[in-house]
């Protein structure tokens, strides 16, 4: 029986199951619906998958040559079904495979069953030949799709599409072997990158600890001097004054060590709702905000779960809000906004306080830089460390003297 004349009652079981999913999703077999990324969004997708593309493109070029220059298209889609790379040799007919171009989503809920979407849905290699496609726009084409996995989780799908007359060139096992080689390369490179990241973090820790040891000497020297003065005076009032200053310097040391322990204390990544974590932080400041006459606004749009180290992420948000509250002793407004854009979590924390002094704003994320008479100068260093190094995001701010500060956090989803 020719591929083009296959009927639903003789479909392979896996294809019949895929058609049933399409019916449940309400797919119209006579109408193709596409979702498209903007140029900026596609660029961001490619950046997020740069390692995978670097590994796969040579494999795709090699595989393309092995198909004996027959018309074909090789496509790579990410774990959400967005096509991010297409290569191959297309003729006038194959060149109009509907939507097989970068920036188009090929999940089953848009395109029906296909080599990309069905491989994602089933989590295993698939072949979809001609009339086995639920959407009629694809019935002149046949494709094979193989998911690429890391630690059992699908990272991408590699597929090959040809005109039905070249369907004999498709080999699911052959493509699976190629993907397996890519998975091995990807695992090795990821492991090397993680080792490099850990080495960079250790270098940063060593540098910070060296600075910390130096700065710990200051309060210790003051404590020693005050102790000597206390021993040499018989005036009870002066003695009490010296002891009060010693207690204050001990508190400074305790705060410095607490900040350091909070920065480098590790916990595991977990899928969390970021708005819930931020809400916990705002609850901690509820009483002091009311006492100082600070109006709090929390605006949140629907956000997915994000892989976060909860304690570190929570401490980073806490430190920014703490600074904001301390800069609004006479009341004001604290606004926190959370949203997603371009596959990133965005957090905005804005206050109407005194602003960051011009003299330190270029150094604010460095250790022991403090804009007030009190404080350790480690709070915003810890924020930068937690967001940029641990969560691979970025943090920046805008400030105006007497008008307030606006902190922005961006974390990849």
NULOMAR-458149 format. One record per residue: x, y, z of N, C-alpha, C in turn; residue in one letter. Coordinates in steps of 0.001 Angstrom, whole numbers, plus 500000, padded with zeros to 6 digits. Example, Ala and Ser with C-alpha at 12.3 -4.5 7.8 and 13.67 -1.06 7.14 Angstrom:
<nodes>
513190494310507800512300495500507800513200496700507800a
512850497750507080513670498940507140512900500030507870s
</nodes>
This chain:
<nodes>
500842498809500000500000500000500000500881501246500000x
500591502210499153501389503421499091501131504291500320x
502162505024500702502060505894501874500889506854501743x
500718507411500540499707508444500344498283507928500510x
498068506604500501496706506065500586496433505386501916x
497318505546502911497091504952504232495834505551504849x
494976504729505406493752505201506045493857505011507548x
492991505737508278493085505763509732492933504382510344x
492116503514509733491878502202510341493058501251510194x
494093501643509412495278500794509300496528501533509781x
496343502595510550497485503330511087498257502481512080x
499556502702512130500362502066513165499862502533514534x
499970501684515561499415502041516885499920503378517410x
501239503645517250501770504907517771501230506113517010x
500951505910515698500383506999514907498920507212515288x
498195506107515483496795506211515907496687506946517245x
497623506661518155497629507344519458497896508837519275x
498798509162518339499108510569518074497901511285517475x
497177510599516568495977511192515983494917511444517060x
494816510518517997493849510698519081494205511935519917x
495506512126520160495930513331520882495560514586520097x
495752514537518780495422515687517939493934516018518014x
493102514971518009491657515191518120491301515802519466x
491948515314520533491691515859521867492154517307521977x
493203517656521247493714519029521251492892519959520361x
491956519385519606491108520192518736491806520669517475x
492801519905517009493535520288515798492635520138514573x
492612521137513729491866521086512473492792520522511399x
492512519325510860493425518721509875493521519512508573x
492559520399508349492556521179507110493158522572507277x
493587522881508500494113524226508746495354524136509618x
496447524718509146497705524703509888497849525998510680x
498081525855511972498237527014512852499673527056513368x
500327528212513212501716528338513650501857529398514736x
502814529162515636503245530196516582504655530599516184x
504939531890516206506221532388515709506932533248516753x
508255533105516799509080533960517645509448535239516895x
509662536308517636510210537516517023511698537287516743x
512293538172515979513727538065515681514532538086516975x
514149538957517893514854539072519170514695537804519999x
513481537243520022513228536028520797513992534841520222x
514059534745518880514813533661518243516301533787518562x
516802534998518534518213535230518870518500534779520295x
517580535052521199517753534653522592517691533134522736x
516799532492521967516719531024521977518048530414521531x
518611530967520483519889530448519978521007530673520990x
520969531819521656521989532083522675521867531087523821x
520625530799524236520404529864525339520841528449524976x
520827528126523678521211526785523220522523526810522440x
523382527774522742524603527965521952525533526754522006x
525642526126523173526525524956523292525999523824522424x
524699523591522498524079522527521710524255522790520216x
524046524018519787524213524355518373525659524169517923x
526584524562518771528004524423518431528374522963518210x
527772522078519001528060520648518860527320520059517669x
526051520451517490525191519783516518525414520219515077x
525734521472514854525844521951513474526836521131512649x
528048520798513151528934519927512362528315518556512081x
527590517998513064526921516715512847525836516847511779x
525095517949511812524041518160510821524633518295509426x
525757519000509320526413519157508016526894517812507482x
527474516999508371527957515672507974526795514779507556x
525725514797508339524555513974508034523931514395506713x
523922515689506453523358516195505203524113515638503993x
525440515547504107526245514999503003525972513516502793x
525683512803503887525460511363503787524119511014503147x
523227511995503014521933511706502386522048511823500864x
523274511815500380523559511750498940522983512926498162x
522910514096498805522478515324498146521058515254497606x
520268514311498093518840514301497753518167515442498518x
517067515996497987516391517089498689515957516665500093x
516339517444501079516008517120502472516185518364503331x
515575518353504479515767519414505461516037518793506824x
517096519260507472517419518870508844517028520030509752x
516301519722510813515858520784511721516179520417513160x
516567521422513930516798521254515363515795522125516108x
515066521512517028514098522240517855514485522101519319x
514166523113520118514498523039521543513460522214522299x
513571522166523612512707521305524421511255521750524416x
510980522972523930509611523470523838509071523392522415x
509848522775521523509386522587520154509655523751519217x
510422524748519658510748525876518782511913525492517869x
511732525620516568512809525335515613513853526449515718x
515117526062515957516176527069516117517267526956515049x
517261525870514276518266525720513212517707524796512139x
517910525165510865517486524334509733518620524304508720x
518943523109508237519954522942507197519442521921506196x
520143521822505058519784520800504090519767521312502671x
519342520424501774519251520731500347517795520594499949x
517143521713499643515716521682499311515503521967497833x
514558521245497230514169521574495863512937522479495935x
512351522770494796511211523692494773510018523147495543x
509876521809495551508735521209496250509019521140497743x
510196520587498105510520520410499518510669521758500214x
511050522757499456511283524056500059510051524690500661x
508872524148500408507660524740500956507057523873502060x
507885523039502722507396522339503912506873523413504856x
505582523424505121504988524555505841505608524771507220x
506240525906507398506712526306508716507982525665509212x
508684524887508373509927524277508847511062525285508681x
510973526333509475511960527411509457512238527831510901x
513397528434511153513704528874512517512662529858513053x
512321529674514322511386530583514976509948530128514984x
509676528930514432508304528399514400508190527234515378x
507045527140516054506849526080517044506170524875516400x
506767523685516621506292522463515988505743521453516994x
505209521899518093504566520974519029503240520497518450x
502739519363518960501522518770518407500312519687518538x
500270520537519552499100521401519720499037522510518670x
500106522666517870500084523611516754500073522898515403x
500910521874515247501121521262513930500578519846513818x
499875519366514840499464517969514803500669517065514987x
500502515763514712501653514866514878502682515135513789x
503948515127514176505043515394513246506328514889513880x
507408514911513133508662514320513610509217515036514840x
508936516318514987509429517062516152508464516950517322x
507231517384517109506252517423518193505952516068518795x
505870515031517954505554513698518463506741513093519202x
507966513384518749509153512930519492509182513566520879x
508773514831520967508682515497522271507588514877523130x
506436514612522513505294514082523259505553512676523779x
506229511842522970506455510444523346507800510226524038x
508726511167523867510029511033524504510894509955523895x
510648509618522636511417508572521963511452508848520466x
512379508194519719512452508411518277511151508036517578x
510774508823516571509534508559515831509781508746514337x
508953508058513544508910508282512105507458508553511729x
507245509616510965505898509965510502505960510069508984x
505271509169508303505359509072506849504100509613506174x
504289510582505287503227511060504424501873511230505075x
500939510361504675499553510454505123499378510120506594x
500445509708507276500347509501508722500265510830509471x
500587511925508804500426513246509414498938513558509552x
498548514036510701497140514378510942496739515611510136x
497653516572510015497383517792509253497742517555507788x
496788517796506898496955517448505488498076518232504808x
498435519378505345499489520192504728500830519475504699x
501006518445505566502284517734505644502268516389504928x
501190516031504256501051514665503753501956514342502569x
502600515336501987503557515065500905504973514825501418x
505117514839502752506453514760503339506525513668504394x
507733513141504584507984512126505609509161512580506462x
509092512252507759510145512726508648510473511763509768x
511697511894510281512157511145511452512628512164512484x
512222511957513726512654512846514801513190512055515980x
514293512529516553514914511848517696515164512872518805x
514632512617520013514896513552521117516322513424521630x
516912514544521981518241514575522584518051514807524079x
518590513890524886518350513945526328519642514150527107x
519495514759528270520593514890529232520021514565530604x
520587513544531244520091513072532542518608512711532476x
518198512136531334516825511683531183515827512760530814x
516275514007530693515392515127530368515650515568528928x
514570515761528154514714516163526756515200517606526670x
516309517810525949516850519152525720516514519686524335x
516324518777523380516091519201522003515604518000521193x
515218518272519945514847517212519001515530517508517670x
516171516488517100516758516591515768515880515808514812x
515514516422513693514643515715512744515138515895511318x
514743514945510458515013515005509019513682514892508299x
513423515796507350512219515729506521512612515633505052x
511909514755504324512126514594502885510773514502502198x
510787514664500879509593514393500090509297512901500149x
508029512517500054507652511107500183508434510186499245x
508808510685498068509507509798497126510914509453497605x
511414510186498623512726509872499193512607509284500598x
511412508816500954511193508312502318512097507125502638x
512539506398501615513411505241501851514765505651502435x
515100506945502326516372507417502881516323507582504401x
515125507628504948514984507864506382515303506604507169x
516117506754508191516511505621509033516527506094510489x
515537505634511232515388506078512623516578505660513479x
517073504451513273518205503957514071519481504742513767x
519669505076512501520856505822512088520870507208512731x
519716507885512692519630509213513291519776509127514808x
519248508060515400519375507874516851520836507735517255x
521623507038516427523052506881516714523762508232516662x
523375509067515699523950510410515617523629511213516871x
522372511146517288521947511904518466522666511403519713x
522889510094519792523611509537520937525025510111521010x
525671510248519863527016510838519835526978512289520306x
525936513006519893525785514399520328525564514463521835x
524724513568522355524464513533523801525756513333524587x
526601512439524102527881512186524786528768513433524776x
528859514085523604529659515311523510529098516410524413x
527772516523524406527105517555525205527374517340526690x
527328516080527125527563515765528542528990516120528947x
529952515798528065531360516090528375531590517593528466x
531083518338527477531299519792527461530599520462528638x
529386520016528964528667520584530111529434520346531399x
529994519137531527530768518821532735532010519710532829x
532682519913531693533866520779531694533495522223532036x
532361522681531505531925524051531801531580524209533274x
530933523196533846530599523250535270531864523288536119x
532872522500535709534143522519536440534800523897536361x
534717524512535164535287525848534997534542526861535855x
533219526727535875532416527650536693532773527509538170x
532930526253538624533291526034540029534665526628540339x
535590526503539378536926527076539582536853528598539688x
536019529216538832535863530671538888535265531103540224x
534278530333540701533656530657541985534675530553543107x
535498529481543065536512529309544111537527530451544095x
537878530910542890538790532052542796538158533293543414x
536854533463543150536148534600543732536071534504545240x
535824533285545738535765533072547187537116533382547817x
538189532895547188539525533137547730539844534618547795x
539477535343546726539721536784546706538925537492547793x
537655537091547940536814537721548964537326537420550364x
537712536177550605538192535813551940539474536566552291x
540339536741551279541567537504551534541228538938551936x
540247539528551231539807540884551575539146540911552940x
538355539859553231537632539803554501538590539743555679x
539609538894555565540588538772556652541214540127556941x
541514540860555861542099542196556039541118543129556750x
539837543093556326538858544014556903538435543621558310x
538556542341558652538233541925560018539218542509561026x
540407542844560541541416543406561447540977544762562003x
540182545513561211539794546860561650538981546843562942x
537830546128562985537090546105564255537857545419565377x
538680544412565029539465543749566080540479544717566694x
541100545527565840542053546519566353541351547539567241x
540145547944566815539373548906567614539000548299568963x
538552547037568939538180546359570187539377546284571133x
540541545943570576541748545849571416542093547206572032x
542014548249571214542323549583571717541354550037572790x
540058549753572576539051550133573573539244549362574874x
539641548089574730539901547285575926541051547854576741x
542100548283576049543251548876576741542858550186577436x
542006550985576756541543552234577367540691551953578601x
539863550901578492539023550535579634539847550125580836x
540972549435580576541839549003581676542541550184582354x
542762551248581565543557552365582095542720553458582754x
541398553340582731540568554391583325539870553892584581x
539680554802585497538924554486586719537570555177586713x
537280555898585618536008556614585489534929555642585006x
533903555344585821532852554393585431532127554814584145x
531905556117583980531196556591582788532007556298581527x
533316556614581572534182556326580424534276554825580177x
534362554048581264534439552598581120533221552036580421x
532025552514580822530787552050580172530767552442578698x
531237553649578398531282554111577014532192553221576170x
533349552844576729534271551955576019533634550586575778x
532945550060576804532316548742576666531182548770575640x
530421549868575610529354550001574606529933549963573193x
531078550631573022531716550644571703532278549268571344x
532765548550572355533249547185572115532102546294571649x
530937546414572315529757545622571927529354545949570492x
529393547249570137529039547661568777529980547033567753x
531285547060568024532254546477567102532090544960567002x
531715544320568106531432542873568071530227542589567181x
529219543470567241528048543321566372528439543470564906x
529365544393564629529855544573563256530517543293562762x
531360542692563599532014541431563238530998540333563002x
530001540243563884528962539213563750528200539384562447x
527857540627562100527137540890560854527979540517559638x
529271540850559675530154540520558555530239539016558352x
530415538283559443530507536822559340529176536227558909x
528074536820559376526751536340558969526517536506557486x
526922537665556933526788537897555497527618536893554705x
528838536632555170529702535680554472529111534285554492x
528613533869555654528013532537555756526773532438554882x
525996533513554818524808533508553968525141533451552500x
526271534062552121526672534085550717527139532725550230x
527924532037551043528556530808550571527919529536551118x
526867529676551923526141528494552378525350527930551203x
525588526672550876524992526094549673523731525308549988x
522798525331549064521642524442549109521360524014547678x
520543522997547505520308522426546185519318523277545390x
519431523186544054518435523819543196517110523076543346x
516022523821543297514688523227543355513763524064542482x
512764523402541871511783524127541071510819524847542008x
510848526169541971510060526976542905509281528048542154x
508204528512542771507467529657542258508123530918542823x
508797531715541995509534532870542516508659533881543237x
507397534034542796506523535002543460506216534592544895x
506167533274545148505911532790546506507097533117547412x
508313532913546894509519533210547683509594534707547992x
509318535540546988509366536994547194508295537433548184x
507125536802548111506049537124549050506476536834550492x
507248535763550681507760535437552019508675536554552529x
509514537089551638510421538170552032509626539419552408x
508631539764551591507821540953551874507083540814553202x
506657539603553525505990539365554809506926539679555973x
508215539345555810509197539630556860509326541130557131x
509088541942556104509245543393556247507916544113556495x
506846543366556614505519543983556720505428544954557904x
505877544528559078505747545344560285506576546621560194x
507844546495559812508704547675559764508239548665558697x
507686548150557588507160549043556547505971549840557075x
505119549178557845503977549888558427504431550942559434x
505430550577560234505936551514561248506569552747560604x
507221552563559448507895553677558784507007554383557766x
505770553909557616504856554541556669505207554269555221x
505737553073554964506106552685553596504963551894552970x
504487552359551826503430551655551102504077550605550193x
503619549362550287504204548249549531503248547818548428x
503788547671547226503011547228546066503722546021545448x
502997544908545303503567543701544698502726543338543487x
503285543536542301502593543245541042503222542008540428x
502431540979540192502986539736539645502101539215538521x
502738538838537434502040538162536345502282536666536488x
501605535884535691501739534426535794503159534008535422x
503820533301536332505205532870536118505317531361536305x
506177530708535531506389529272535718507317529012536894x
507469527750537241508458527381538248509863527613537682x
510774528004538555512146528307538148513105527530539042x
514199527023538459515217526317539246516003527340540066x
515789527326541375516418528300542267517056527611543461x
518121528202543968518625527844545291517897528762546268x
516892528219546932515931529065547640516579529998548642x
517423529473549531517989530304550591518815531461550027x
519596531160548994520454532190548401519623533224547646x
518649532753546862517772533657546118516974534538547078x
516445533914548126515646534657549107516498535710549807x
517738535366550133518627536310550806518954537485549885x
519122537220548596519417538296547645518264539295547583x
517034538783547462515862539662547436515745540410548763x
515994539705549863515930540301551200516899541481551309x
518120541313550812519126542366550931518740543621550151x
518170543438548948517751544603548158516615545341548863x
515622544579549340514480545205550012514916545855551327x
515836545217552034516347545791553285516984547153553026x
517807547250551978518419548532551628517358549576551298x
516332549139550543515264550068550160514548550612551390x
514217549728552326513505550131553545514367551072554388x
515654550770554496516551551618555289516728553003554680x
516483553126553385516602554423552717515287555190552679x
514254554668553364512954555354553410512495555498554858x
513337556075555700512988556257557114511760557135557307x
511535558063556376510407558990556499509224558574555633x
509150557294555308508045556807554491508371556838553011x
507485556263552215507690556209550775506932555041550178x
507381554599549033506707553506548328507732552475547868x
507437551212548122508250550087547660507425549296546660x
507903549203545429507195548474544370508022547275543932x
507390546110543918508045544884543458507213544317542316x
507851544086541180507150543534540017507878542281539548x
507104541285539160507692540040538665506948539622537406x
507697539224536369507100538843535088508084537965534329x
507692537534533140508592536778532261508590537421530881x
509744537375530215509863537882528856511087537261528211x
510930536832526966512060536261526213512727535121526972x
511919534212527525512400533037528248513271533445529446x
512894534520530107513620534977531290512646535425532369x
513055535208533611512325535740534756512837537150535027x
511916538099535142512281539488535387511720539930536731x
512568540522537557512156541041538861512606542492538951x
511670543360539305511964544782539444511613545223540862x
512577545823541563512365546306542931512708547794542954x
511695548623543183511864550075543084511454550743544392x
512252551712544827511905552466546035511958553961545751x
511373554736546663511385556197546539512268556807547622x
513363556118547928514249556552549002515260557593548578x
516375557602549272517391558647549079518301558412547884x
518274557182547328519153556875546204520537556445546661x
521304555882545731522668555427546033523637556574545772x
524527556873546722525470557980546532526281557838545249x
526474558949544562527206558959543303528620558410543472x
529210558645544637530610558265544870530834556759544912x
529775555984545152529965554531545276529153553719544280x
528325554366543453527398553583542627528108552690541606x
529317553058541189530058552220540245530736551034540928x
530756551038542266531419549964543017530456549216543932x
529159549439543748528185548989544738528131547472544887x
528509546721543831528454545258543908529780544647544374x
530728545465544722532006544957545239531922544808546752x
532710543886547336532630543674548787533102544880549587x
532443545083550725532797546115551702532629547540551178x
531700547718550231531334549061549788530009549403550451x
529999550439551260528822550760552067528483552233551908x
527204552523551690526782553905551489526296554575552748x
526164553832553836525689554406555096526784554280556157x
526558554934557276527539554884558352527622553525558996x
526567552710558843526573551367559405526320550358558294x
526560549093558593526403548051557583527733547407557265x
527656546201556697528888545456556421529467545761555045x
528624546257554129529098546455552766529164545164551977x
528547544088552518528549542794551828527186542444551229x
526146543191551592524790542834551171524602542787549675x
525010543844548962524821543885547515525869543054546787x
527028542854547408527988541895546839527345540514546788x
526672540150547884526011538851547949524898538755546897x
524161539864546669523111539885545640523717539571544275x
524805540255543944525462540055542647525976538626542506x
526571538106543562527087536729543555525946535737543328x
524853535888544072523738534936543995523067534954542635x
522886536134542061522165536239540788523062535904539603x
524247536500539528525081536346538329525869535048538311x
526391534621539450527227533419539468526404532160539698x
525537532181540692524809530959541061523621530706540142x
522872531762539778521672531583538958521872532017537507x
523112532361537127523484532661535740522627533771535134x
522261534714535962521475535847535502522284537126535539x
521600538227535653522290539505535813521447540450536654x
522106541382537299521426542363538142522031543730537862x
521178544747537743521647546103537508520662547077538159x
521033548350538186520168549312538858520261550679538204x
519243551482538488519225552899538118518901553668539391x
519572554775539609519357555519540854519442557013540612x
518687557766541398518728559222541377518735559722542810x
519650560609543109519740561154544458518429561844544838x
517890561442545982516667562046546489515396561543545851x
515488560656544852514286560170544158514124558657544234x
515195557938544545515056556502544729515929555664543818x
515764554351543963516587553376543233515697552294542648x
516070551819541473515312550791540759516262549641540435x
516110548497541129516932547312540879516200546376539920x
516943545807538971516392544844538014517184543546538075x
516454542437538102517063541104538117516515540319536935x
517400539599536254517021538784535098517644537406535266x
516810536364535267517284534990535452516726534124534320x
517578533362533611517077532483532543516117531431533093x
515062531146532315514100530111532719514606528740532298x
</nodes>
